[in-house]
């Protein structure tokens, strides 16, 4: 089957067109600046990217441009839009309503809308993408794949917050977790690479990018994860604070004269690596500054590494052991120094890094020594392939 995978944001739309029989990516691209001036970058497999700039007033126009690019006689990969067998949509928040991917219908759309107050920046944009595709491709099956779904196996003790239980009963305030599609894909690859049934493994997946999360995967199921009700909880990230004392909010608001919206803007957009370093949210710039001896870059790097290590240790305890640690996403896949620094803390687990094997970017590899008791792996994530697989399975 040929599946169009769409990840729709408020002013952008990323896509991949995948043949699930061969798992070949036939084309991929990005539509950005929707509602502003508009730009499409379309890359067919094995060819140069094609860039088109024109007014893109809304997501309907964006989806229409994607279809036109896929069917273009010169740089397209299909002759007719009818060759698009189904569309898989990445949806950020499914709340407690969705523990797996689903075929989209009116009932599903209504449920996604109900979750919008849990992800006000993401779910409405995801819905815009769904409706645009429905309008332009009536009759083409649509599937929703949720970032939160994989974590619905977490036990109550893991997702419960230490606040009055009535807030869970009334508003479903609990840990949900995100990056679930990535954690599911990577943990599955770990089992395949190690040649062991996932049902027999205890895996910690470290999805380390501008947004970052750690997940404890026991016997193939998520049993805990670092992000919470929203993606703000957990690790120090590019611009997000991660875990902190809630009383800090009141203290800073009083000192700085901020309202809650202003404070949340600080925590989401001005904190994390950017805030701690005062340099950048981009770890490549932090790495360069660190190498040049900048103490602020070292402070940010060390705080990030330490937080990742603490979560790995916590999840090793929660699962009563650990067989493998996987690193993925932009930072996890491309920064050998960070991987080694994290692993060096974990010598008590019997984990030993092979520096030569670790000196690689974006390639599947077990980079621990033969006698290491815990395997450490680099596994490039592929959320789009996971979405395509789910979509093809459900549509079939």
Buried (B, 14 or more C-beta within 10 A) or exposed (E): BBBBBBBBBEBBBBBBBBBBEEEEBBBBBBBBBBBEEBBBBBBBEEEEEBEBEEEBEEBBBBBBBBBBBBBBEEBBBBEEBEEBBBBBBBBBBBBEBBBEBBEBEEEBBEBBEEBBEBBEEBBBBBBBBBBBBBEBBEEBBBBBBBBBBBBBBBEEEBBBBEEEEEEBEEEBBBBBBBBBBBBBBBBBBBBEBBEBEBEEBBBBBBBBBBBBBBBBBBBBBBBBBBBBBBBBBBBBBBBBBBBEEEEEBEEBBEEEEBEEEEBBEBBBBEBBBBBBBEBBBBBEBBBBBBEEEBEBBBBBBEBBBEBBBBBBBBBBEBBEEBBBBBBBBBBBBBBBBBBBBBBEBBEEBEBBBBEEBBEBEEEBBBBBBEEBEBBBBBBBBBBBBBBBBBBBEBBE
